[in-house]
């Protein structure tokens, strides 16, 4: 056994399996043999024969097969170490009862929201606990990565350190984060229909995509007709087209009543746009709707 790399592979595998029968890697024992028989009477004969057979079998394997054994062994060790962490114990896992309890709270903190998102009871995991672990924990890394996203939502969207459970789950769904089904069920019991909200968001996204497509089409038409139309007349025509789209979708999709003296539509549109990270104030939307009302026909269909 002259290849140093191969010697180290066999030494590591054999030494971990049968340390009592393995000599030191740089021992003066003749090259190629790591197996050593302890002094007579120190170990049973059957065990020594088993160790020798294991060693001889290793020597028949290729380097690739030896490396695969080590990889699988390291993976098993990592899984065992991960399972032993406090935030992976059975009592730390979020259950249906856990979500039912936390969904009764009026608000969640960033740490609580993150824990519930990854399926853990907030009482058993935190950024401090994760950072104190001595191994590279997958769940720990998942917690810290999720916490980064959650903290940005708290700071830049809601501008607060606490948030209502339903609003938090709405946001998490909207950006594509996986939500435990038990959490959705617990919110549904409390009267929050997340599925309906998700459908509403999908419809809103489709509306925005349609508007963007319309703008691109109008810009293309403007470029093609730029030699025939003055910039001023083109701008008016383009603006009126967009205003017609806005009020048409507001009436059909949000129940906007142009005859009503007060309407919640501007606020609803502003809230939905904010959940998509698009900011437009109530007053701005209300002004556009007011301007668009002048383009409606005299008699509106019922």
C-alpha positions as CSV (number, residue, x, y, z in Angstrom):
1,X,0.0,0.0,0.0
2,X,2.3,2.8,-1.3
3,X,-0.3,5.5,-2.1
4,X,-0.5,7.9,0.9
5,X,-4.0,8.9,0.1
6,X,-5.2,5.4,0.0
7,X,-3.4,4.6,3.3
8,X,-5.2,7.5,5.0
9,X,-8.6,6.4,3.7
10,X,-8.3,2.9,5.0
11,X,-6.8,4.1,8.2
12,X,-9.6,6.4,8.9
13,X,-12.4,3.9,8.1
14,X,-10.8,1.0,9.9
15,X,-9.6,3.1,12.9
16,X,-13.1,4.4,13.5
17,X,-14.7,0.9,13.3
18,X,-12.1,-1.0,15.3
19,X,-9.8,1.4,17.2
20,X,-8.5,-1.4,19.5
21,X,-7.1,-3.2,16.4
22,X,-5.7,-0.2,14.6
23,X,-2.1,1.0,14.9
24,X,-1.1,4.6,14.5
25,X,-0.9,5.9,10.9
26,X,2.8,6.6,11.1
27,X,3.7,3.6,13.3
28,X,6.8,1.5,12.5
29,X,4.5,-1.4,11.7
30,X,5.3,-2.7,8.3
31,X,3.9,-0.6,5.5
32,X,0.4,-1.6,4.2
33,X,-0.9,-3.1,7.5
34,X,-3.0,-1.2,10.0
35,X,-4.4,-4.3,11.7
36,X,-2.7,-5.3,14.9
37,X,-3.7,-8.1,17.3
38,X,-3.8,-6.9,20.9
39,X,-2.0,-8.8,23.5
40,X,-3.4,-12.2,24.2
41,X,-6.3,-12.2,26.6
42,X,-7.2,-8.5,26.0
43,X,-9.9,-9.2,23.4
44,X,-12.1,-12.1,22.3
45,X,-10.8,-14.2,19.4
46,X,-14.1,-13.8,17.4
47,X,-13.8,-10.0,17.6
48,X,-10.3,-10.0,16.3
49,X,-11.2,-12.2,13.4
50,X,-14.1,-9.9,12.6
51,X,-11.8,-6.9,12.7
52,X,-9.2,-8.6,10.4
53,X,-11.9,-9.6,7.9
54,X,-13.2,-6.0,7.9
55,X,-9.7,-4.7,7.3
56,X,-9.0,-7.2,4.5
57,X,-12.3,-6.3,2.8
58,X,-11.4,-2.6,2.8
59,X,-8.1,-3.4,1.0
60,X,-10.1,-4.9,-1.9
61,X,-12.1,-1.7,-2.5
62,X,-11.2,1.1,-4.9
63,X,-10.3,4.6,-3.8
64,X,-13.7,5.8,-5.0
65,X,-15.5,3.2,-2.9
66,X,-13.5,4.1,0.1
67,X,-14.2,7.8,-0.3
68,X,-18.0,7.0,-0.7
69,X,-17.9,5.1,2.6
70,X,-16.4,8.1,4.3
71,X,-18.9,10.5,2.7
72,X,-21.9,8.4,3.9
73,X,-20.3,8.2,7.4
74,X,-19.9,11.9,7.6
75,X,-23.5,12.5,6.4
76,X,-24.8,10.1,9.1
77,X,-22.7,11.9,11.7
78,X,-24.0,15.2,10.6
79,X,-27.6,14.0,10.7
80,X,-27.1,12.6,14.2
81,X,-25.5,15.9,15.4
82,X,-28.4,17.9,13.8
83,X,-31.0,15.7,15.5
84,X,-29.3,16.2,18.9
85,X,-29.7,20.0,18.8
86,X,-32.2,21.5,21.3
87,X,-34.3,23.1,18.6
88,X,-34.7,19.8,16.7
89,X,-36.1,17.9,19.7
90,X,-39.7,16.7,19.6
91,X,-40.9,19.4,22.0
92,X,-39.3,22.1,19.8
93,X,-41.3,21.1,16.7
94,X,-44.4,23.2,15.9
95,X,-47.6,21.2,16.0
96,X,-51.2,22.0,15.1
97,X,-51.6,22.9,18.8
98,X,-48.6,25.2,18.7
99,X,-50.0,27.1,15.7
100,X,-53.5,27.3,17.3
101,X,-52.0,28.9,20.4
102,X,-49.8,31.4,18.5
103,X,-52.6,32.4,16.1
104,X,-54.6,33.7,19.1
105,X,-51.9,36.3,19.7
106,X,-52.6,39.8,18.4
107,X,-49.1,40.2,17.0
108,X,-45.8,38.3,16.5
109,X,-42.3,39.5,16.8
110,X,-39.7,38.9,14.1
111,X,-38.2,36.0,16.0
112,X,-41.6,34.4,16.6
113,X,-42.7,34.9,13.1
114,X,-39.5,33.3,11.7
115,X,-39.7,30.3,14.0
116,X,-43.3,29.5,13.1
117,X,-42.5,29.9,9.5
118,X,-39.9,27.1,9.6
119,X,-42.0,24.8,11.8
120,X,-40.5,25.5,15.2
121,X,-42.0,26.6,18.5
122,X,-40.7,30.1,19.2
123,X,-40.0,29.1,22.8
124,X,-37.2,26.8,21.6
125,X,-35.3,28.6,18.9
126,X,-33.8,32.0,18.4
127,X,-31.0,33.6,16.6
128,X,-28.8,33.5,19.7
129,X,-29.4,29.8,20.2
130,X,-28.6,29.1,16.5
131,X,-25.4,31.1,16.6
132,X,-24.2,29.2,19.7
133,X,-24.4,25.8,18.0
134,X,-21.0,24.2,17.3
135,X,-22.0,22.5,14.1
136,X,-23.2,23.7,10.7
137,X,-26.9,23.1,11.3
138,X,-29.2,23.1,8.3
139,X,-32.2,24.1,10.3
140,X,-30.1,26.8,12.0
141,X,-29.0,28.2,8.6
142,X,-32.7,28.0,7.4
143,X,-33.8,30.0,10.4
144,X,-31.1,32.7,9.9
145,X,-31.8,33.0,6.2
146,X,-35.6,33.3,6.8
147,X,-35.0,35.8,9.6
148,X,-33.2,38.1,7.1
149,X,-36.2,38.1,4.8
150,X,-38.6,38.6,7.7
151,X,-36.7,41.4,9.2
152,X,-36.6,43.3,5.9
153,X,-40.4,43.0,5.6
154,X,-40.8,44.3,9.2
155,X,-38.4,47.2,8.6
156,X,-39.3,48.3,5.1
157,X,-42.9,47.4,4.6
158,X,-44.6,47.6,8.0
159,X,-41.9,49.7,9.6
160,X,-42.5,48.1,13.0
161,X,-41.1,45.2,15.1
162,X,-44.5,43.5,15.6
163,X,-47.2,42.4,13.1
164,X,-50.6,40.7,13.1
165,X,-50.3,37.0,12.2
166,X,-52.7,37.1,9.2
167,X,-50.9,40.1,7.7
168,X,-47.5,38.3,8.1
169,X,-48.7,35.1,6.4
170,X,-50.2,37.1,3.6
171,X,-46.9,38.7,2.9
172,X,-44.9,35.5,3.2
173,X,-47.2,33.8,0.7
174,X,-47.0,36.7,-1.7
175,X,-43.2,36.5,-1.9
176,X,-43.2,32.7,-2.4
177,X,-42.2,31.5,1.1
178,X,-43.4,28.0,2.1
179,X,-46.1,28.1,4.8
180,X,-46.8,25.1,7.0
181,X,-50.3,23.8,6.4
182,X,-51.0,23.7,10.1
183,X,-50.4,27.4,10.3
184,X,-52.8,28.1,7.4
185,X,-55.4,25.9,9.1
186,X,-55.0,27.7,12.4
187,X,-55.6,31.0,10.8
188,X,-58.6,29.7,8.9
189,X,-60.2,28.7,12.2
190,X,-59.7,32.2,13.4
191,X,-61.6,33.5,10.4
192,X,-58.7,34.4,8.0
193,X,-59.2,32.8,4.6
194,X,-55.7,32.9,3.2
195,X,-56.6,31.0,0.1
196,X,-59.1,33.7,-0.9
197,X,-56.6,36.4,-0.4
198,X,-54.0,34.5,-2.4
199,X,-56.4,34.3,-5.3
200,X,-57.1,38.0,-5.0
201,X,-53.4,38.7,-5.1
202,X,-53.0,36.5,-8.2
203,X,-55.8,38.5,-9.9
204,X,-54.1,41.7,-8.9
205,X,-50.8,40.6,-10.4
206,X,-52.6,39.6,-13.6
207,X,-54.1,43.1,-13.7
208,X,-50.8,44.8,-13.2
209,X,-49.2,42.6,-16.0
210,X,-52.1,43.5,-18.3
211,X,-51.6,47.2,-17.6
212,X,-47.8,47.0,-18.2
213,X,-48.5,45.2,-21.5
214,X,-50.9,47.9,-22.5
215,X,-48.4,50.6,-21.7
216,X,-45.8,48.8,-23.8
217,X,-48.3,48.5,-26.7
218,X,-49.1,52.2,-26.4
219,X,-45.5,53.1,-26.4
220,X,-44.9,51.0,-29.5
221,X,-47.8,52.6,-31.3
222,X,-46.6,56.0,-30.3
223,X,-43.2,55.3,-31.8
224,X,-44.7,54.1,-35.0
225,X,-47.0,57.2,-35.3
226,X,-44.5,59.8,-34.0
227,X,-44.2,61.3,-37.5
228,X,-47.9,61.9,-37.8
229,X,-48.9,63.0,-34.3
230,X,-47.6,65.8,-32.2
231,X,-46.2,64.9,-28.8
232,X,-49.0,66.8,-27.1
233,X,-51.9,65.1,-28.8
234,X,-50.2,61.7,-28.3
235,X,-49.7,62.3,-24.6
236,X,-53.4,63.1,-24.1
237,X,-54.6,60.1,-26.1
238,X,-52.2,57.8,-24.2
239,X,-53.3,59.2,-20.8
240,X,-56.9,58.8,-21.6
241,X,-56.4,55.2,-22.6
242,X,-54.7,54.3,-19.3
243,X,-57.3,56.2,-17.3
244,X,-60.0,54.1,-19.0
245,X,-58.2,51.0,-18.1
246,X,-57.8,52.1,-14.5
247,X,-61.5,53.0,-13.9
248,X,-62.7,50.0,-15.8
249,X,-60.7,47.6,-13.7
250,X,-61.6,49.5,-10.5
251,X,-65.3,49.2,-11.2
252,X,-65.3,45.6,-12.4
253,X,-62.6,44.2,-10.0
254,X,-63.1,46.3,-6.9
255,X,-66.7,47.4,-7.0
256,X,-65.8,51.1,-7.4
257,X,-69.0,53.3,-7.6
258,X,-68.2,56.5,-9.5
259,X,-71.5,58.0,-8.3
260,X,-70.6,57.5,-4.6
261,X,-69.4,60.5,-2.6
262,X,-67.0,58.2,-0.6
263,X,-65.4,55.0,-1.6
264,X,-62.8,52.6,0.0
265,X,-61.4,51.6,-3.4
266,X,-58.4,53.9,-3.4
267,X,-57.3,52.5,0.0
268,X,-57.8,48.9,-1.1
269,X,-55.8,49.5,-4.3
270,X,-53.0,51.2,-2.3
271,X,-52.9,48.3,0.3
272,X,-52.7,45.6,-2.4
273,X,-50.0,47.5,-4.3
274,X,-48.0,47.8,-1.1
275,X,-48.1,44.1,-0.6
276,X,-46.5,43.8,-4.0
277,X,-43.8,46.3,-3.0
278,X,-45.4,48.9,-5.2
279,X,-46.1,52.2,-3.4
280,X,-48.9,54.6,-4.5
281,X,-50.8,56.7,-2.0
282,X,-54.5,56.8,-1.5
283,X,-54.7,60.4,-2.6
284,X,-52.9,59.7,-5.9
285,X,-55.1,56.8,-6.7
286,X,-58.2,58.8,-5.8
287,X,-57.1,61.7,-8.0
288,X,-56.7,59.3,-11.0
289,X,-60.1,57.8,-10.4
290,X,-61.7,61.2,-10.2
291,X,-60.1,62.2,-13.5
292,X,-61.1,58.9,-15.1
293,X,-64.7,59.4,-14.1
294,X,-65.0,62.2,-16.7
295,X,-64.3,59.7,-19.5
296,X,-67.2,57.4,-18.6
297,X,-70.3,57.4,-20.8
298,X,-73.3,59.3,-19.7
299,X,-75.4,56.1,-19.0
300,X,-73.5,53.3,-17.2
301,X,-74.7,49.7,-17.6
302,X,-76.3,48.2,-14.5
